[in-house]
Amino acid sequence: AQGNITAGGIGIHAETIGVGSGVVGVNPGVTVNYGTTATGAITLRSVGIGIEADIANAGPSNNDNVAVTVGDGAHVVTVTSSTADGVLATTNADGNVAVTEAALGNVTGATNGIEATNTGGVNGSITVTANGGVHGGAGDGIHALNNAANNDSITVITGAGASISSTSANGIFAHNVGVDGTVTVNSAGNVTAGN
């Protein structure tokens, strides 16, 4: 999607639902690119989640990756939700979750700005890279949660030009529940927590 979007519900919703271990949806990855080839400033405004990319019930060992990219680094690309997350990327299967925001991006959510989660896979990493503005309201600016059982990592990287903030919670929240999990946060930009 490369143009302006206004939605009373979810702005963009991309979902794959697999059943069992490869019966339906073998490697059913989900990718959403918004404003990655924009020719000018564009805006997505929604009442519900701004951009949602998710995999549900795909089963183990399918390497079900979820990836969301906002912006191209050359144009102002804005994603705003008035009641929910700005960007939600999530899976409950094996696989990686990645959210990348380019410079000049601006993601705002009434709850979390960016939420990236694995809610039940065995293996999988979460990576959030933000080079623009990310703002959460009642929730976190960036919320990264990994419930994968093993071999799971969380990496949050913010560039020098990034501004990450929350009105009421954490600027960046990164929590790993897995047995072998690691958490890495490299922040070169500004981070502001709420009250």
Accessible surface in RSA format (square Angstrom, percent):
REM  Atomic radii and reference values for relative SASA: ProtOr
REM  Chains: A
REM  Algorithm: Lee & Richards
REM  Probe-radius: 1.40
REM  Slices: 20
REM RES _ NUM      All-atoms   Total-Side   Main-Chain    Non-polar    All polar
REM                ABS   REL    ABS   REL    ABS   REL    ABS   REL    ABS   REL
RES ALA A   1    61.65  56.7  20.21  31.2  41.44  94.3  34.47  48.5  27.18  72.0
RES GLN A   2    67.27  37.6  53.35  39.0  13.92  33.1  42.55  90.6  24.72  18.7
RES GLY A   3    36.64  45.2   0.00   N/A  36.64  45.2  30.06  82.5   6.57  14.7
RES ASN A   4   112.32  77.5  83.18  80.4  29.14  70.2  26.76  64.4  85.56  82.7
RES ILE A   5    40.39  23.0  35.30  26.3   5.10  12.3  39.74  28.6   0.65   1.8
RES THR A   6   122.05  86.8  90.07  91.3  31.98  76.2  64.32  86.4  57.73  87.3
RES ALA A   7    21.68  19.9  12.79  19.7   8.89  20.2  19.13  26.9   2.55   6.8
RES GLY A   8    65.46  80.7   0.00   N/A  65.46  80.7  35.32  96.9  30.13  67.5
RES GLY A   9    40.00  49.3   0.00   N/A  40.00  49.3  32.41  88.9   7.59  17.0
RES ILE A  10    63.38  36.1  43.03  32.1  20.35  49.0  43.03  31.0  20.35  55.2
RES GLY A  11    15.18  18.7   0.00   N/A  15.18  18.7   0.00   0.0  15.18  34.0
RES ILE A  12    30.98  17.6  26.61  19.8   4.37  10.5  30.98  22.3   0.00   0.0
RES HIS A  13    90.03  49.2  55.66  38.7  34.37  87.9  38.23  39.4  51.79  60.3
RES ALA A  14    28.16  25.9  22.26  34.3   5.90  13.4  28.16  39.7   0.00   0.0
RES GLU A  15    85.78  49.2  50.68  38.3  35.10  83.6   8.56  16.6  77.22  63.0
RES THR A  16    30.64  21.8  26.37  26.7   4.27  10.2  15.20  20.4  15.44  23.3
RES ILE A  17    96.92  55.2  78.35  58.4  18.57  44.8  78.35  56.4  18.57  50.4
RES GLY A  18     0.00   0.0   0.00   N/A   0.00   0.0   0.00   0.0   0.00   0.0
RES VAL A  19    89.91  59.2  89.15  80.7   0.77   1.8  89.91  78.1   0.00   0.0
RES GLY A  20    37.76  46.6   0.00   N/A  37.76  46.6  30.51  83.7   7.26  16.3
RES SER A  21    76.24  64.4  49.26  65.7  26.98  62.2  30.24  64.4  46.00  64.4
RES GLY A  22    20.47  25.2   0.00   N/A  20.47  25.2   7.53  20.7  12.94  29.0
RES VAL A  23   120.83  79.5  89.17  80.7  31.66  76.3  96.69  84.0  24.14  65.5
RES VAL A  24    78.42  51.6  75.85  68.7   2.57   6.2  78.42  68.1   0.00   0.0
RES GLY A  25    24.08  29.7   0.00   N/A  24.08  29.7  14.51  39.8   9.57  21.4
RES VAL A  26    95.31  62.7  73.63  66.7  21.68  52.2  73.63  64.0  21.68  58.8
RES ASN A  27    88.40  61.0  70.59  68.2  17.81  42.9  23.82  57.3  64.58  62.4
RES PRO A  28    16.18  11.8   5.81   5.3  10.36  37.7  16.18  13.4   0.00   0.0
RES GLY A  29    46.03  56.8   0.00   N/A  46.03  56.8  19.28  52.9  26.74  59.9
RES VAL A  30     8.39   5.5   4.84   4.4   3.55   8.6   7.96   6.9   0.43   1.2
RES THR A  31    92.86  66.0  64.32  65.2  28.54  68.0  38.25  51.4  54.60  82.5
RES VAL A  32    10.66   7.0   7.55   6.8   3.11   7.5  10.62   9.2   0.04   0.1
RES ASN A  33    63.14  43.5  56.89  55.0   6.24  15.0   6.43  15.5  56.71  54.8
RES TYR A  34     0.00   0.0   0.00   0.0   0.00   0.0   0.00   0.0   0.00   0.0
RES GLY A  35     0.00   0.0   0.00   N/A   0.00   0.0   0.00   0.0   0.00   0.0
RES THR A  36    38.10  27.1  24.23  24.6  13.87  33.1  18.32  24.6  19.78  29.9
RES THR A  37    97.70  69.5  79.53  80.6  18.17  43.3  75.47 101.4  22.23  33.6
RES ALA A  38     7.67   7.0   0.00   0.0   7.67  17.4   0.60   0.9   7.06  18.7
RES THR A  39   138.99  98.9 106.34 107.8  32.65  77.8  76.18 102.3  62.81  95.0
RES GLY A  40    27.17  33.5   0.00   N/A  27.17  33.5  25.92  71.1   1.25   2.8
RES ALA A  41    75.09  69.0  46.83  72.3  28.26  64.3  47.02  66.2  28.06  74.3
RES ILE A  42    13.82   7.9  11.95   8.9   1.87   4.5  13.00   9.4   0.82   2.2
RES THR A  43    33.71  24.0  32.27  32.7   1.44   3.4  10.87  14.6  22.84  34.5
RES LEU A  44     0.00   0.0   0.00   0.0   0.00   0.0   0.00   0.0   0.00   0.0
RES ARG A  45   131.34  55.1 130.77  66.7   0.57   1.4  43.13  58.9  88.22  53.5
RES SER A  46     7.25   6.1   0.00   0.0   7.25  16.7   3.09   6.6   4.16   5.8
RES VAL A  47    73.42  48.3  73.42  66.5   0.00   0.0  73.42  63.8   0.00   0.0
RES GLY A  48    15.57  19.2   0.00   N/A  15.57  19.2  15.46  42.4   0.11   0.2
RES ILE A  49    28.78  16.4  28.19  21.0   0.59   1.4  28.19  20.3   0.59   1.6
RES GLY A  50     0.00   0.0   0.00   N/A   0.00   0.0   0.00   0.0   0.00   0.0
RES ILE A  51     0.00   0.0   0.00   0.0   0.00   0.0   0.00   0.0   0.00   0.0
RES GLU A  52    23.67  13.6  23.67  17.9   0.00   0.0   0.00   0.0  23.67  19.3
RES ALA A  53     0.00   0.0   0.00   0.0   0.00   0.0   0.00   0.0   0.00   0.0
RES ASP A  54     9.28   6.5   9.28   9.2   0.00   0.0   3.39   8.0   5.89   5.9
RES ILE A  55     3.72   2.1   0.00   0.0   3.72   9.0   0.00   0.0   3.72  10.1
RES ALA A  56    25.27  23.2  25.12  38.8   0.16   0.4  25.27  35.6   0.00   0.0
RES ASN A  57    91.53  63.1  81.11  78.4  10.42  25.1  23.84  57.4  67.69  65.4
RES ALA A  58     0.00   0.0   0.00   0.0   0.00   0.0   0.00   0.0   0.00   0.0
RES GLY A  59    17.82  22.0   0.00   N/A  17.82  22.0  14.49  39.8   3.33   7.4
RES PRO A  60    69.64  50.8  67.16  61.2   2.48   9.0  68.87  56.9   0.77   4.8
RES SER A  61    86.70  73.3  60.43  80.6  26.27  60.5  35.97  76.6  50.72  71.1
RES ASN A  62     7.72   5.3   6.40   6.2   1.32   3.2   1.32   3.2   6.40   6.2
RES ASN A  63   102.00  70.3  95.50  92.3   6.50  15.6  18.10  43.6  83.90  81.1
RES ASP A  64     0.00   0.0   0.00   0.0   0.00   0.0   0.00   0.0   0.00   0.0
RES ASN A  65    69.40  47.9  66.90  64.6   2.50   6.0  21.14  50.9  48.26  46.6
RES VAL A  66     1.22   0.8   0.00   0.0   1.22   2.9   0.00   0.0   1.22   3.3
RES ALA A  67    33.20  30.5  33.08  51.1   0.12   0.3  33.14  46.7   0.06   0.2
RES VAL A  68     1.24   0.8   0.00   0.0   1.24   3.0   0.10   0.1   1.14   3.1
RES THR A  69    38.85  27.6  38.77  39.3   0.07   0.2  18.95  25.4  19.90  30.1
RES VAL A  70     0.77   0.5   0.77   0.7   0.00   0.0   0.77   0.7   0.00   0.0
RES GLY A  71     3.38   4.2   0.00   N/A   3.38   4.2   0.24   0.7   3.13   7.0
RES ASP A  72    49.21  34.5  15.87  15.8  33.34  78.8  16.76  39.4  32.46  32.4
RES GLY A  73    32.78  40.4   0.00   N/A  32.78  40.4  12.55  34.4  20.23  45.3
RES ALA A  74    69.95  64.3  43.49  67.1  26.46  60.2  49.28  69.4  20.67  54.7
RES HIS A  75    50.69  27.7  46.53  32.3   4.16  10.6  32.80  33.8  17.89  20.8
RES VAL A  76    74.91  49.3  72.98  66.1   1.92   4.6  72.98  63.4   1.92   5.2
RES VAL A  77     0.00   0.0   0.00   0.0   0.00   0.0   0.00   0.0   0.00   0.0
RES THR A  78    22.10  15.7  22.10  22.4   0.00   0.0  12.68  17.0   9.41  14.2
RES VAL A  79     0.00   0.0   0.00   0.0   0.00   0.0   0.00   0.0   0.00   0.0
RES THR A  80    35.93  25.6  35.67  36.2   0.26   0.6  30.40  40.8   5.53   8.4
RES SER A  81     2.92   2.5   0.00   0.0   2.92   6.7   0.00   0.0   2.92   4.1
RES SER A  82    74.39  62.9  48.16  64.3  26.23  60.4  49.68 105.8  24.71  34.6
RES THR A  83    80.10  57.0  58.87  59.7  21.23  50.6  53.61  72.0  26.50  40.1
RES ALA A  84    20.55  18.9  19.70  30.4   0.85   1.9  20.55  28.9   0.00   0.0
RES ASP A  85     9.77   6.8   9.09   9.0   0.68   1.6   2.18   5.1   7.58   7.6
RES GLY A  86     0.00   0.0   0.00   N/A   0.00   0.0   0.00   0.0   0.00   0.0
RES VAL A  87     0.06   0.0   0.06   0.1   0.00   0.0   0.06   0.1   0.00   0.0
RES LEU A  88    25.06  14.0  25.06  17.9   0.00   0.0  25.06  17.6   0.00   0.0
RES ALA A  89     0.00   0.0   0.00   0.0   0.00   0.0   0.00   0.0   0.00   0.0
RES THR A  90    22.83  16.2  22.83  23.1   0.00   0.0  18.74  25.2   4.09   6.2
RES THR A  91     0.89   0.6   0.00   0.0   0.89   2.1   0.89   1.2   0.00   0.0
RES ASN A  92    54.47  37.6  41.66  40.3  12.81  30.9  12.97  31.2  41.50  40.1
RES ALA A  93     2.37   2.2   0.00   0.0   2.37   5.4   2.37   3.3   0.00   0.0
RES ASP A  94     8.53   6.0   8.50   8.5   0.03   0.1   2.26   5.3   6.27   6.3
RES GLY A  95     6.82   8.4   0.00   N/A   6.82   8.4   5.19  14.2   1.63   3.6
RES ASN A  96    68.14  47.0  67.73  65.5   0.41   1.0  12.95  31.2  55.19  53.3
RES VAL A  97     1.00   0.7   0.12   0.1   0.88   2.1   0.12   0.1   0.88   2.4
RES ALA A  98    35.46  32.6  34.93  53.9   0.53   1.2  35.07  49.4   0.39   1.0
RES VAL A  99     1.03   0.7   0.48   0.4   0.55   1.3   0.48   0.4   0.55   1.5
RES THR A 100    53.08  37.8  53.08  53.8   0.00   0.0  31.40  42.2  21.68  32.8
RES GLU A 101     0.34   0.2   0.34   0.3   0.00   0.0   0.34   0.7   0.00   0.0
RES ALA A 102    18.59  17.1  14.98  23.1   3.61   8.2  18.59  26.2   0.00   0.0
RES ALA A 103    45.68  42.0  42.92  66.2   2.76   6.3  42.92  60.4   2.76   7.3
RES LEU A 104    89.40  49.8  74.56  53.3  14.84  37.3  83.21  58.4   6.19  16.7
RES GLY A 105     4.43   5.5   0.00   N/A   4.43   5.5   0.00   0.0   4.43   9.9
RES ASN A 106    64.63  44.6  64.63  62.5   0.00   0.0   8.23  19.8  56.40  54.5
RES VAL A 107     0.26   0.2   0.26   0.2   0.00   0.0   0.26   0.2   0.00   0.0
RES THR A 108    37.28  26.5  37.28  37.8   0.00   0.0  26.31  35.3  10.96  16.6
RES GLY A 109     1.00   1.2   0.00   N/A   1.00   1.2   0.00   0.0   1.00   2.2
RES ALA A 110    35.58  32.7  20.83  32.1  14.75  33.5  30.21  42.5   5.37  14.2
RES THR A 111    49.82  35.4  49.82  50.5   0.00   0.0  48.01  64.5   1.81   2.7
RES ASN A 112    17.77  12.3  17.77  17.2   0.00   0.0   0.00   0.0  17.77  17.2
RES GLY A 113     0.00   0.0   0.00   N/A   0.00   0.0   0.00   0.0   0.00   0.0
RES ILE A 114     0.52   0.3   0.52   0.4   0.00   0.0   0.52   0.4   0.00   0.0
RES GLU A 115    34.65  19.9  34.65  26.2   0.00   0.0   0.02   0.0  34.63  28.3
RES ALA A 116     0.00   0.0   0.00   0.0   0.00   0.0   0.00   0.0   0.00   0.0
RES THR A 117     5.65   4.0   5.65   5.7   0.00   0.0   3.23   4.3   2.42   3.7
RES ASN A 118     0.86   0.6   0.75   0.7   0.10   0.2   0.63   1.5   0.22   0.2
RES THR A 119    76.22  54.2  53.82  54.6  22.40  53.4  43.88  58.9  32.34  48.9
RES GLY A 120    45.64  56.3   0.00   N/A  45.64  56.3  19.13  52.5  26.51  59.4
RES GLY A 121     5.81   7.2   0.00   N/A   5.81   7.2   3.23   8.9   2.58   5.8
RES VAL A 122    59.92  39.4  59.92  54.2   0.00   0.0  59.92  52.1   0.00   0.0
RES ASN A 123    53.50  36.9  53.27  51.5   0.22   0.5  20.98  50.5  32.51  31.4
RES GLY A 124     6.44   7.9   0.00   N/A   6.44   7.9   5.50  15.1   0.94   2.1
RES SER A 125    29.99  25.3  28.90  38.6   1.09   2.5  16.45  35.0  13.54  19.0
RES ILE A 126     0.42   0.2   0.12   0.1   0.31   0.7   0.12   0.1   0.31   0.8
RES THR A 127    47.11  33.5  46.89  47.5   0.22   0.5  27.92  37.5  19.19  29.0
RES VAL A 128     0.00   0.0   0.00   0.0   0.00   0.0   0.00   0.0   0.00   0.0
RES THR A 129    30.27  21.5  30.27  30.7   0.00   0.0  20.21  27.1  10.07  15.2
RES ALA A 130     0.00   0.0   0.00   0.0   0.00   0.0   0.00   0.0   0.00   0.0
RES ASN A 131    48.85  33.7  44.91  43.4   3.93   9.5   7.81  18.8  41.04  39.7
RES GLY A 132     6.35   7.8   0.00   N/A   6.35   7.8   6.35  17.4   0.00   0.0
RES GLY A 133    19.36  23.9   0.00   N/A  19.36  23.9  15.00  41.2   4.37   9.8
RES VAL A 134     1.75   1.2   0.00   0.0   1.75   4.2   0.06   0.1   1.68   4.6
RES HIS A 135    57.45  31.4  57.45  39.9   0.00   0.0  43.50  44.8  13.96  16.2
RES GLY A 136     0.00   0.0   0.00   N/A   0.00   0.0   0.00   0.0   0.00   0.0
RES GLY A 137    14.09  17.4   0.00   N/A  14.09  17.4  14.09  38.7   0.00   0.0
RES ALA A 138    74.42  68.4  52.54  81.1  21.88  49.8  53.87  75.9  20.55  54.4
RES GLY A 139    15.15  18.7   0.00   N/A  15.15  18.7  15.05  41.3   0.10   0.2
RES ASP A 140     9.45   6.6   9.45   9.4   0.00   0.0   0.24   0.6   9.21   9.2
RES GLY A 141     0.00   0.0   0.00   N/A   0.00   0.0   0.00   0.0   0.00   0.0
RES ILE A 142     0.00   0.0   0.00   0.0   0.00   0.0   0.00   0.0   0.00   0.0
RES HIS A 143    34.05  18.6  34.05  23.7   0.00   0.0  26.01  26.8   8.04   9.4
RES ALA A 144     0.00   0.0   0.00   0.0   0.00   0.0   0.00   0.0   0.00   0.0
RES LEU A 145    41.05  22.9  41.05  29.4   0.00   0.0  41.05  28.8   0.00   0.0
RES ASN A 146     0.00   0.0   0.00   0.0   0.00   0.0   0.00   0.0   0.00   0.0
RES ASN A 147    55.74  38.4  41.74  40.3  14.00  33.7   9.30  22.4  46.44  44.9
RES ALA A 148     0.21   0.2   0.00   0.0   0.21   0.5   0.00   0.0   0.21   0.6
RES ALA A 149    46.08  42.4  39.40  60.8   6.68  15.2  46.05  64.9   0.03   0.1
RES ASN A 150    51.07  35.2  51.07  49.4   0.00   0.0   5.85  14.1  45.22  43.7
RES ASN A 151   101.50  70.0  78.21  75.6  23.28  56.1  26.80  64.5  74.70  72.2
RES ASP A 152     1.52   1.1   0.00   0.0   1.52   3.6   0.42   1.0   1.10   1.1
RES SER A 153    34.57  29.2  34.51  46.0   0.06   0.1  20.34  43.3  14.22  19.9
RES ILE A 154     0.44   0.2   0.00   0.0   0.44   1.1   0.00   0.0   0.44   1.2
RES THR A 155    35.65  25.4  35.65  36.1   0.00   0.0  16.05  21.6  19.60  29.6
RES VAL A 156     0.03   0.0   0.03   0.0   0.00   0.0   0.03   0.0   0.00   0.0
RES ILE A 157    68.86  39.2  68.86  51.3   0.00   0.0  68.86  49.6   0.00   0.0
RES THR A 158     2.04   1.5   0.10   0.1   1.94   4.6   0.06   0.1   1.98   3.0
RES GLY A 159    14.89  18.4   0.00   N/A  14.89  18.4  14.89  40.9   0.00   0.0
RES ALA A 160    88.45  81.3  61.54  95.0  26.91  61.2  61.74  86.9  26.71  70.7
RES GLY A 161    67.88  83.7   0.00   N/A  67.88  83.7  37.92 104.1  29.96  67.1
RES ALA A 162     2.77   2.5   0.00   0.0   2.77   6.3   0.00   0.0   2.77   7.3
RES SER A 163    56.86  48.0  54.58  72.8   2.27   5.2  26.78  57.0  30.08  42.1
RES ILE A 164     0.63   0.4   0.03   0.0   0.60   1.5   0.03   0.0   0.60   1.6
RES SER A 165    25.18  21.3  25.18  33.6   0.00   0.0  13.96  29.7  11.22  15.7
RES SER A 166     5.50   4.6   0.00   0.0   5.50  12.7   0.00   0.0   5.50   7.7
RES THR A 167    80.44  57.2  66.93  67.9  13.50  32.2  62.29  83.7  18.15  27.4
RES SER A 168    59.49  50.3  42.13  56.2  17.36  40.0  20.18  43.0  39.31  55.1
RES ALA A 169    29.66  27.3  17.26  26.6  12.40  28.2  28.34  39.9   1.31   3.5
RES ASN A 170    66.91  46.1  65.60  63.4   1.30   3.1   5.42  13.0  61.49  59.4
RES GLY A 171     3.35   4.1   0.00   N/A   3.35   4.1   0.00   0.0   3.35   7.5
RES ILE A 172    35.11  20.0  11.84   8.8  23.27  56.1  11.84   8.5  23.27  63.2
RES PHE A 173    65.20  32.6  62.28  38.6   2.92   7.6  65.20  39.5   0.00   0.0
RES ALA A 174    27.89  25.6   2.62   4.0  25.27  57.5   2.62   3.7  25.27  66.9
RES HIS A 175    86.60  47.3  85.25  59.3   1.35   3.5  48.95  50.4  37.65  43.8
RES ASN A 176    26.70  18.4   5.07   4.9  21.62  52.1   5.07  12.2  21.62  20.9
RES VAL A 177    83.63  55.0  59.68  54.0  23.95  57.7  64.37  55.9  19.26  52.2
RES GLY A 178    15.02  18.5   0.00   N/A  15.02  18.5   2.63   7.2  12.39  27.7
RES VAL A 179   127.07  83.6  94.45  85.5  32.63  78.6 101.43  88.1  25.64  69.5
RES ASP A 180    80.88  56.7  59.90  59.6  20.97  49.6  24.07  56.6  56.81  56.7
RES GLY A 181    28.65  35.3   0.00   N/A  28.65  35.3   0.69   1.9  27.96  62.6
RES THR A 182    81.74  58.1  75.96  77.0   5.77  13.8  70.97  95.3  10.77  16.3
RES VAL A 183    69.36  45.6  37.89  34.3  31.47  75.8  37.89  32.9  31.47  85.4
RES THR A 184    59.25  42.1  55.97  56.7   3.28   7.8  34.13  45.8  25.12  38.0
RES VAL A 185    66.57  43.8  38.38  34.7  28.19  67.9  38.38  33.3  28.19  76.4
RES ASN A 186    83.70  57.7  78.73  76.1   4.97  12.0  25.00  60.2  58.70  56.7
RES SER A 187    54.82  46.3  18.25  24.4  36.57  84.2  17.99  38.3  36.83  51.6
RES ALA A 188    72.85  67.0  39.00  60.2  33.85  77.0  48.81  68.7  24.04  63.7
RES GLY A 189    17.29  21.3   0.00   N/A  17.29  21.3   3.30   9.1  13.98  31.3
RES ASN A 190   108.96  75.1 104.29 100.8   4.67  11.2  18.88  45.4  90.09  87.1
RES VAL A 191    66.55  43.8  34.20  31.0  32.35  77.9  34.20  29.7  32.35  87.7
RES THR A 192    79.02  56.2  76.18  77.2   2.83   6.8  53.38  71.7  25.64  38.8
RES ALA A 193    66.56  61.2  43.09  66.5  23.48  53.4  43.09  60.7  23.48  62.2
RES GLY A 194    24.15  29.8   0.00   N/A  24.15  29.8   4.61  12.7  19.54  43.8
RES ASN A 195   178.64 123.2 125.95 121.7  52.70 126.9  69.36 166.9 109.28 105.6
END  Absolute sums over single chains surface
CHAIN  1 A     7543.9       5522.9       2020.9       4303.6       3240.3
END  Absolute sums over all chains
TOTAL          7543.9       5522.9       2020.9       4303.6       3240.3
